[in-house]
Amino acid sequence: MDTPFTFSAEGGTLRFAGPLETARIGPSWDKVLAAAVRAKGGRLVFALGEVTACDTGGATLLLEAERAQGSEAVLEGADERVAALLDRLRALPPPGRPPPPPGFNWRDALRGGLGLCTGGIAFVGEAVVALVRLPTRGYMLRPSDLLRVADQAGVRGIPLSLLLGVLIGLILSFQSLVPMRRFGADIYVSNLVAISLVRELGPLLAAVILAGRTGSAFAAEIGTMKVNQEIDALETMGLDPMTVLVLPRLIAAVLVMPALTIALELSGLLGMLLVMVGAGFPPVIIGNQVAYWVTPADFYGGLVKAAGFGAVVAAVGCRAGLSTGLGPRAVGLSTTRAVVGGIVGTILLDGLFAVLFYRLGL
């Protein structure tokens, strides 16, 4: 038969009966502490002769009652196991408040930023050295790995690039058509969208897709290998992780990014064409406008940007994977760093390209 837990108080004597267990003492917790507070300044007694069982939760209730009253209680009729359990809890230090969260420290932030920069520079140097020594280490770079990464990063990313390109073309055209119509310049919407896609938005959006899909995958794969000590095993076998793991991903990303960019640009132009045809412009006129205003320099400049963006995204993803720490959250943190770092690095490189193209008059 299930015995209930009961509690009663007579002055400074707190009487407990039944199982003093975690599952049963909840409703009486506040009553016990209130009775202990009322007994302040006097003698506190725990009458435990009728207690049939006691676990850590029940002993914690007794200890909290002692702390609320301010003195150590006298045990009456307590079982030896209950007394020993309460003595062990008394020996533990009282729980304290959690430490306040650390404030922002400029010195620590600067030190972390310098460490991140030096680590990135060291990674780039190691990658360059591995690329220079590749002719003597060709056996470490397997074509199957390169093709697999190219398929993952490029071929499987084309549907998403096509979808995003059509949507961007539709949105840009709709947003540009309304204000341009006020000035009677509707036809120049095709020029605006085409130049924006070819010079800027095509490579940039393809890089964002690559960072979200592939950069995170690079960090997760290499990070998992780091946690499982597979990278240490490669080094033990005399294989260079930079050549075996990093170079195939860098080369594949640089090769597939122009293809992703072209797919996104063509689909974006298709979306723009749909809007312009719906606005009453013949496709021939739209095609002539695009062919006249978009120059080969614009197209090839966008492809150069795309290749650079691919290298940055792949390098950041691989670097995040190689720097993965230990613990269950390590791979997730590396993946997050890869995506954020890839997008930020792409935008910074895009700014450098903008300054360079401006100085070159492109």
Beta strands, then each sheet from edge to edge (+ up, - down):
strand 1: 6-10
strand 2: 13-20
strand 3: 45-54
strand 4: 74-76
sheet 1: 1+ 2- 3- 4-
end
